[in-house]
Amino acid sequence: MRMRPRSIRARDTVVAAIIAALVWGVTAVGVDFAVRTIVRADLLQRTQVDARRVSGGVRDGTLRGPIPDDSGGRVLVQVVEPGGLVREATPAAAGRPPVSRLWPSPGLRVRDFTECRGSWPHRRCLVAEAIRATTAPDSVVVYAAEPMPSYLVNGLLEGLLAAGVAALAGLAAWITWRVVGRTLGPVEAIRAQLAEISATDLSRRVPEPPGEDEIAQLARTANATLDRLESAVGRQRQFASDASHELRTPIAGLRANLEDASMHPEDNDLPAVVEQALHDTDRLESIVTDLLLLARIGTGGTVAQEPIDLSALAGAEIGRRTFQVKIEKELAHGVTVRGVRMQLVRLLGNLLDNAERYADRVIAVEAARDGEHALLTVTDDGVGIAPADRERVFERFTRLDTARSRGAGGTGLGLAIAREIAEAHGGTLRVEDDARGARFVLRLPLAPE
């Protein structure tokens, strides 16, 4: 089973430590190689100078023992005869066995090499140069060697570099732990606050850190979502309360009439009772139908949309109705939107029903293009709607004053349904000022040409 840290903070810390170890490890290998190369080149340069000086003295016969030491004992110089006998040497190399058993051939008189002896921790390495004085078979060989520093032999350099890599990786892990912890602190606060928010208390909000980074945007988005959720739950509760009240009234009336007819059949006009029952049933059916339509619109499900000529739609809806008041219409051509035909028919029908219910003599219907939007207005010449009530009329089951009440009929859901349909189509529906009465204005995006 593969084990991995559960928290983002731990995972980021582990990843940062591994990356730091790899980066600094490669760097340490490079440093180790560079140090060894530089030190060996420096040692070899000194041994070459002494070896070639002594070799020249052997060839021209000017070498006299003991060999002078110009390096302070660091460079060991020996002149070795065939068979391994040390003929001359610097004071530091006198009395020692030959520096090396390597014997250059006449064809390759100069050899540079590194030779190590012993085992750790007593291991000793020399950087040396061996020069065959002549090509004669009995030629002596001049050795010049200098010991490598102990930190290059006993692993001290690698140990220090490994410790440095571990320290830097640990530092990277610590910094990552602190930085990620500080970065994720607001996220944990948001998570804890969200965990405490329940459906019964949606008034609480998550803390919003300052700035414009992703976490601040997340907090603002979460609070905006909570605002919408609280508003939706509030509307749902109010709607459930209003709907239960609106359904209770016709049900209670229907039950009372039927019980009265059942208990006193001789005192009731049966046709009148049946007519009243049918009236209450029709009202119940209208309310339930409107509630189901609102529920379908509110789900936001995918519904097939099509290009619709709003002017033609309005003309057809007006033409199929019989009005008790005068209709004035001004419908421009080419006012095309994309939408669900049956929903837009219902929206227009609700606006016309509302206008006819409150109009005195005239209803005016206009359709036109307004920039990138289609504009449809339905105006009646009734008493109008006070500015304070122009948003309330779109609330479900809202009662205004007696001048614009539901006494003339309706379920109290028509305008709410109309606005829901408008917003589902990306548009708006509102009441605007008009000198004659109530003016309802629908704006929908025009269909792309």
Secondary structure per residue as TSV (DSSP state, phi and psi in degrees):
chain	resnum	aa	ss	phi	psi
A	1	M	-	360.0	129.9
A	2	R	-	-81.4	125.1
A	3	M	-	-98.1	137.3
A	4	R	-	-145.8	147.7
A	5	P	-	-59.9	143.1
A	6	R	S	-81.6	-31.2
A	7	S	S	-92.9	150.4
A	8	I	H	-62.1	-39.0
A	9	R	H	-60.4	-46.0
A	10	A	H	-67.2	-41.0
A	11	R	H	-62.9	-45.4
A	12	D	H	-62.1	-38.5
A	13	T	H	-64.8	-45.1
A	14	V	H	-62.6	-44.7
A	15	V	H	-62.6	-43.1
A	16	A	H	-63.3	-40.5
A	17	A	H	-64.9	-42.4
A	18	I	H	-65.4	-45.2
A	19	I	H	-63.1	-43.3
A	20	A	H	-62.6	-41.7
A	21	A	H	-63.2	-41.0
A	22	L	H	-65.4	-46.5
A	23	V	H	-63.8	-50.6
A	24	W	H	-70.9	-28.5
A	25	G	H	-64.1	-46.4
A	26	V	H	-61.8	-40.7
A	27	T	H	-62.7	-41.2
A	28	A	H	-63.8	-40.3
A	29	V	H	-61.3	-42.2
A	30	G	H	-64.0	-41.7
A	31	V	H	-64.1	-43.4
A	32	D	H	-60.2	-46.3
A	33	F	H	-63.2	-43.0
A	34	A	H	-64.8	-43.2
A	35	V	H	-62.9	-45.9
A	36	R	H	-62.4	-41.5
A	37	T	H	-64.7	-44.3
A	38	I	H	-67.4	-45.7
A	39	V	H	-64.2	-43.6
A	40	R	H	-64.4	-40.5
A	41	A	H	-63.1	-39.1
A	42	D	H	-67.2	-43.2
A	43	L	H	-64.3	-43.2
A	44	L	H	-64.8	-34.4
A	45	Q	H	-63.5	-41.5
A	46	R	H	-69.2	-40.2
A	47	T	H	-67.5	-35.6
A	48	Q	H	-63.4	-41.4
A	49	V	H	-61.0	-47.9
A	50	D	H	-69.8	-40.7
A	51	A	H	-63.9	-42.6
A	52	R	H	-73.9	-31.1
A	53	R	H	-64.7	-46.1
A	54	V	H	-69.6	-39.3
A	55	S	H	-61.6	-38.4
A	56	G	H	-64.8	-39.8
A	57	G	H	-64.6	-35.2
A	58	V	H	-65.8	-42.6
A	59	R	H	-69.1	-38.3
A	60	D	H	-93.6	3.7
A	61	G	T	75.1	17.2
A	62	T	-	-97.7	1.0
A	63	L	-	-80.3	127.8
A	64	R	-	-125.0	140.9
A	65	G	S	-88.9	160.9
A	66	P	S	-71.9	159.5
A	67	I	-	-69.7	126.8
A	68	P	-	-62.6	142.4
A	69	D	-	-108.4	109.3
A	70	D	S	-96.5	-0.2
A	71	S	S	-105.8	4.5
A	72	G	T	73.8	25.4
A	73	G	T	89.6	-0.2
A	74	R	S	-74.3	-42.2
A	75	V	S	-95.1	124.9
A	76	L	E	-95.3	123.7
A	77	V	E	-121.5	131.1
A	78	Q	E	-136.6	145.0
A	79	V	E	-110.6	115.6
A	80	V	E	-115.9	130.8
A	81	E	E	-85.5	161.9
A	82	P	T	-56.1	137.0
A	83	G	T	101.4	-10.6
A	84	G	T	95.2	12.3
A	85	L	E	-84.3	126.7
A	86	V	E	-82.8	113.4
A	87	R	E	-85.7	-44.4
A	88	E	E	-137.7	156.1
A	89	A	E	-163.5	159.8
A	90	T	-	-71.3	159.3
A	91	P	T	-54.1	-37.5
A	92	A	T	-71.6	-21.7
A	93	A	T	-104.4	-3.5
A	94	A	T	-68.6	143.5
A	95	G	T	77.1	5.5
A	96	R	S	-103.2	157.7
A	97	P	-	-67.9	166.6
A	98	P	-	-54.6	144.9
A	99	V	S	-56.6	-38.3
A	100	S	-	-151.9	159.1
A	101	R	S	-92.5	-0.9
A	102	L	-	-68.6	127.1
A	103	W	-	-123.2	108.0
A	104	P	-	-61.5	146.1
A	105	S	B	-87.1	163.0
A	106	P	T	-60.4	-28.8
A	107	G	T	-81.1	-18.4
A	108	L	B	-135.8	81.0
A	109	R	-	-73.8	-25.5
A	110	V	E	-114.4	126.9
A	111	R	E	-131.8	126.9
A	112	D	E	-104.8	134.0
A	113	F	E	-159.2	167.5
A	114	T	E	-121.5	129.4
A	115	E	E	-127.8	132.6
A	116	C	E	-119.4	145.3
A	117	R	E	-136.0	154.5
A	118	G	S	82.1	179.1
A	119	S	-	-125.1	160.7
A	120	W	T	-65.2	134.4
A	121	P	T	-97.3	11.9
A	122	H	S	-103.2	22.0
A	123	R	-	-69.5	142.2
A	124	R	E	-136.5	128.7
A	125	C	E	-121.6	143.5
A	126	L	E	-123.6	140.3
A	127	V	E	-98.4	120.1
A	128	A	E	-134.7	161.0
A	129	E	E	-133.0	132.1
A	130	A	E	-114.4	128.5
A	131	I	E	-125.7	122.0
A	132	R	E	-77.9	122.3
A	133	A	S	-60.7	-44.8
A	134	T	-	-139.3	178.8
A	135	T	S	-90.6	0.6
A	136	A	S	-65.9	148.4
A	137	P	T	-59.9	-33.2
A	138	D	T	-95.7	22.3
A	139	S	-	-67.7	142.4
A	140	V	-	-78.2	165.1
A	141	V	E	-122.0	131.3
A	142	V	E	-96.7	123.6
A	143	Y	E	-110.1	133.4
A	144	A	E	-129.3	124.9
A	145	A	E	-141.5	149.2
A	146	E	E	-135.1	132.1
A	147	P	E	-64.2	140.1
A	148	M	-	-72.7	148.1
A	149	P	-	-56.6	145.7
A	150	S	H	-62.0	-31.0
A	151	Y	H	-69.4	-16.4
A	152	L	H	-91.1	-9.0
A	153	V	H	-106.0	-41.9
A	154	N	S	-92.5	8.8
A	155	G	S	83.6	7.4
A	156	L	H	-63.9	-40.9
A	157	L	H	-61.1	-46.4
A	158	E	H	-64.3	-38.0
A	159	G	H	-63.3	-43.1
A	160	L	H	-64.4	-42.2
A	161	L	H	-65.1	-40.8
A	162	A	H	-63.3	-40.7
A	163	A	H	-64.3	-39.0
A	164	G	H	-64.3	-41.3
A	165	V	H	-61.8	-45.0
A	166	A	H	-62.4	-41.1
A	167	A	H	-66.0	-43.3
A	168	L	H	-67.8	-38.4
A	169	A	H	-64.5	-41.0
A	170	G	H	-63.9	-39.1
A	171	L	H	-63.8	-43.1
A	172	A	H	-62.2	-40.1
A	173	A	H	-64.9	-42.1
A	174	W	H	-65.0	-44.7
A	175	I	H	-62.8	-43.8
A	176	T	H	-62.0	-42.4
A	177	W	H	-59.5	-44.5
A	178	R	H	-69.1	-46.1
A	179	V	H	-65.8	-47.1
A	180	V	H	-65.3	-38.2
A	181	G	H	-61.9	-42.6
A	182	R	H	-68.3	-36.1
A	183	T	H	-67.4	-41.8
A	184	L	H	-85.5	-4.6
A	185	G	H	-55.9	-49.4
A	186	P	H	-61.8	-33.5
A	187	V	H	-64.5	-41.6
A	188	E	H	-64.3	-38.3
A	189	A	H	-64.4	-40.1
A	190	I	H	-63.3	-44.8
A	191	R	H	-61.6	-44.6
A	192	A	H	-63.9	-40.2
A	193	Q	H	-67.7	-41.5
A	194	L	H	-63.7	-34.7
A	195	A	H	-66.4	-26.5
A	196	E	H	-87.8	-13.1
A	197	I	-	-81.1	129.4
A	198	S	B	-120.9	171.3
A	199	A	T	-65.9	-22.1
A	200	T	T	-85.9	-12.8
A	201	D	B	-141.8	90.3
A	202	L	-	-100.8	13.1
A	203	S	-	-82.3	-15.7
A	204	R	-	-77.8	153.8
A	205	R	-	-132.6	155.3
A	206	V	-	-80.6	152.5
A	207	P	-	-67.9	139.0
A	208	E	-	-107.1	110.0
A	209	P	-	-69.2	153.8
A	210	P	S	-71.1	164.3
A	211	G	S	103.0	-176.4
A	212	E	S	-123.3	21.1
A	213	D	S	-77.7	-179.4
A	214	E	H	-62.7	-36.5
A	215	I	H	-69.7	-40.7
A	216	A	H	-62.6	-41.7
A	217	Q	H	-65.3	-37.4
A	218	L	H	-61.4	-44.3
A	219	A	H	-63.7	-43.3
A	220	R	H	-65.6	-38.8
A	221	T	H	-65.0	-41.2
A	222	A	H	-62.1	-42.5
A	223	N	H	-67.8	-37.9
A	224	A	H	-64.0	-39.5
A	225	T	H	-64.4	-41.2
A	226	L	H	-64.7	-36.5
A	227	D	H	-59.9	-47.8
A	228	R	H	-65.2	-38.7
A	229	L	H	-65.8	-43.0
A	230	E	H	-63.4	-41.4
A	231	S	H	-65.1	-42.0
A	232	A	H	-65.6	-41.9
A	233	V	H	-66.0	-38.8
A	234	G	H	-62.5	-44.4
A	235	R	H	-63.5	-38.3
A	236	Q	H	-63.9	-44.0
A	237	R	H	-64.6	-44.3
A	238	Q	H	-64.4	-40.7
A	239	F	H	-63.5	-43.3
A	240	A	H	-61.8	-40.9
A	241	S	H	-65.5	-46.7
A	242	D	H	-65.6	-41.9
A	243	A	H	-63.3	-42.3
A	244	S	H	-62.8	-36.7
A	245	H	H	-68.9	-43.6
A	246	E	H	-66.4	-35.0
A	247	L	H	-75.6	-30.6
A	248	R	H	-66.3	-35.8
A	249	T	H	-63.9	-53.9
A	250	P	H	-67.0	-32.6
A	251	I	H	-64.9	-43.2
A	252	A	H	-63.9	-42.6
A	253	G	H	-63.9	-42.8
A	254	L	H	-61.8	-44.2
A	255	R	H	-64.6	-42.8
A	256	A	H	-62.2	-44.5
A	257	N	H	-63.3	-43.7
A	258	L	H	-68.0	-40.0
A	259	E	H	-64.8	-40.2
A	260	D	H	-64.6	-41.6
A	261	A	H	-66.7	-34.7
A	262	S	H	-70.6	-38.4
A	263	M	H	-80.3	-34.0
A	264	H	-	-130.0	66.9
A	265	P	G	-62.9	-29.6
A	266	E	G	-74.9	-20.2
A	267	D	G	-97.4	4.7
A	268	N	S	-120.3	147.4
A	269	D	-	-87.1	102.5
A	270	L	H	-56.9	-46.1
A	271	P	H	-58.2	-37.9
A	272	A	H	-67.4	-39.6
A	273	V	H	-63.3	-44.8
A	274	V	H	-63.4	-40.9
A	275	E	H	-62.5	-43.1
A	276	Q	H	-66.1	-39.5
A	277	A	H	-62.8	-42.0
A	278	L	H	-63.9	-37.9
A	279	H	H	-62.4	-45.8
A	280	D	H	-65.6	-36.8
A	281	T	H	-65.9	-40.6
A	282	D	H	-60.4	-42.2
A	283	R	H	-64.4	-42.3
A	284	L	H	-60.8	-43.3
A	285	E	H	-63.3	-40.0
A	286	S	H	-63.7	-44.1
A	287	I	H	-63.6	-46.8
A	288	V	H	-63.6	-40.8
A	289	T	H	-61.1	-44.1
A	290	D	H	-65.8	-39.8
A	291	L	H	-62.9	-43.2
A	292	L	H	-64.3	-37.7
A	293	L	H	-64.6	-43.9
A	294	L	H	-60.5	-40.2
A	295	A	H	-64.5	-40.4
A	296	R	H	-67.0	-41.2
A	297	I	H	-65.2	-38.5
A	298	G	H	-71.2	-19.8
A	299	T	H	-70.7	-23.0
A	300	G	T	69.6	21.5
A	301	G	-	-64.9	161.8
A	302	T	-	-75.9	121.3
A	303	V	-	-123.6	138.1
A	304	A	-	-63.7	126.2
A	305	Q	-	-107.8	157.8
A	306	E	E	-146.7	159.0
A	307	P	E	-67.2	132.9
A	308	I	E	-132.7	128.9
A	309	D	E	-79.9	108.5
A	310	L	H	-65.2	-35.5
A	311	S	H	-65.9	-45.0
A	312	A	H	-64.2	-38.2
A	313	L	H	-63.4	-44.2
A	314	A	H	-65.5	-41.8
A	315	G	H	-62.1	-40.6
A	316	A	H	-67.2	-40.2
A	317	E	H	-67.2	-40.0
A	318	I	H	-66.8	-39.0
A	319	G	H	-67.5	-29.4
A	320	R	T	-87.2	-4.5
A	321	R	-	-101.8	156.7
A	322	T	-	-112.8	117.3
A	323	F	-	-102.8	148.9
A	324	Q	S	-89.2	-4.8
A	325	V	S	-126.7	171.8
A	326	K	E	-76.9	141.4
A	327	I	E	-112.1	125.1
A	328	E	E	-111.6	126.4
A	329	K	E	-132.0	143.7
A	330	E	E	-139.9	95.2
A	331	L	E	-114.9	109.8
A	332	A	-	-75.5	156.9
A	333	H	S	-86.9	154.5
A	334	G	-	77.7	22.3
A	335	V	-	-93.2	83.3
A	336	T	E	-106.8	131.7
A	337	V	E	-126.4	169.2
A	338	R	E	-107.7	131.3
A	339	G	E	-174.4	-174.9
A	340	V	-	-95.0	116.8
A	341	R	H	-56.9	-48.4
A	342	M	H	-64.5	-34.1
A	343	Q	H	-69.7	-41.6
A	344	L	H	-68.5	-33.0
A	345	V	H	-63.0	-42.0
A	346	R	H	-64.9	-41.4
A	347	L	H	-59.0	-50.9
A	348	L	H	-63.9	-40.8
A	349	G	H	-61.5	-40.3
A	350	N	H	-64.7	-40.1
A	351	L	H	-65.4	-41.7
A	352	L	H	-67.4	-40.0
A	353	D	H	-59.2	-44.8
A	354	N	H	-65.3	-42.3
A	355	A	H	-65.6	-42.5
A	356	E	H	-66.3	-32.9
A	357	R	H	-65.5	-32.5
A	358	Y	H	-115.1	-2.5
A	359	A	-	-74.0	147.2
A	360	D	S	-86.6	-53.5
A	361	R	S	-135.7	-28.8
A	362	V	E	-135.3	142.4
A	363	I	E	-123.7	129.2
A	364	A	E	-111.0	129.1
A	365	V	E	-121.6	127.0
A	366	E	E	-130.8	144.0
A	367	A	E	-136.0	131.1
A	368	A	E	-158.0	169.6
A	369	R	E	-91.9	138.6
A	370	D	E	-133.7	87.4
A	371	G	T	67.0	-120.4
A	372	E	T	-95.5	13.1
A	373	H	E	-124.8	153.2
A	374	A	E	-91.2	139.4
A	375	L	E	-120.8	122.4
A	376	L	E	-126.8	125.1
A	377	T	E	-122.5	141.0
A	378	V	E	-126.4	117.6
A	379	T	E	-123.5	132.5
A	380	D	E	-113.3	161.2
A	381	D	-	-103.8	35.3
A	382	G	S	-82.4	-154.9
A	383	V	S	-75.9	-11.8
A	384	G	-	82.9	-178.5
A	385	I	-	-127.1	129.8
A	386	A	-	-63.8	145.6
A	387	P	G	-53.1	-35.8
A	388	A	G	-67.4	-20.4
A	389	D	G	-104.1	3.2
A	390	R	T	-72.2	-19.1
A	391	E	T	-95.1	-29.9
A	392	R	G	-66.4	-28.1
A	393	V	G	-65.0	-18.7
A	394	F	G	-91.3	-2.3
A	395	E	S	-80.3	150.2
A	396	R	T	-71.7	133.3
A	397	F	T	60.4	29.9
A	398	T	-	-78.1	134.0
A	399	R	-	-106.6	127.0
A	400	L	-	-97.8	-161.2
A	401	D	-	-71.5	176.1
A	402	T	G	-65.7	-23.1
A	403	A	G	-68.1	-32.1
A	404	R	G	-128.5	64.6
A	405	S	S	-106.6	-178.4
A	406	R	G	-89.8	16.3
A	407	G	G	-62.1	-26.3
A	408	A	G	-80.4	-1.7
A	409	G	-	118.9	-178.1
A	410	G	-	95.8	165.5
A	411	T	-	-98.1	-8.7
A	412	G	S	82.5	9.2
A	413	L	-	-115.3	-5.1
A	414	G	H	-59.2	-49.9
A	415	L	H	-71.6	-33.7
A	416	A	H	-62.4	-43.0
A	417	I	H	-63.6	-42.2
A	418	A	H	-60.2	-44.5
A	419	R	H	-68.0	-41.1
A	420	E	H	-57.8	-42.6
A	421	I	H	-65.6	-43.1
A	422	A	H	-59.6	-46.6
A	423	E	H	-69.0	-33.6
A	424	A	H	-65.1	-22.3
A	425	H	T	-98.0	14.2
A	426	G	T	75.9	20.1
A	427	G	-	-118.2	-166.8
A	428	T	E	-135.5	155.3
A	429	L	E	-139.9	122.3
A	430	R	E	-148.3	168.0
A	431	V	E	-97.9	130.2
A	432	E	E	-120.7	165.5
A	433	D	-	-65.9	142.2
A	434	D	-	-156.1	141.4
A	435	A	S	-70.7	-24.3
A	436	R	S	-86.3	-37.2
A	437	G	S	177.1	-132.4
A	438	A	-	-92.1	131.4
A	439	R	E	-123.8	112.1
A	440	F	E	-98.2	128.0
A	441	V	E	-118.7	120.8
A	442	L	E	-107.2	127.9
A	443	R	E	-121.5	127.2
A	444	L	E	-130.2	146.8
A	445	P	E	-63.8	136.8
A	446	L	B	-68.9	147.1
A	447	A	-	-68.6	139.8
A	448	P	-	-62.5	138.8
A	449	E	-	-85.1	360.0
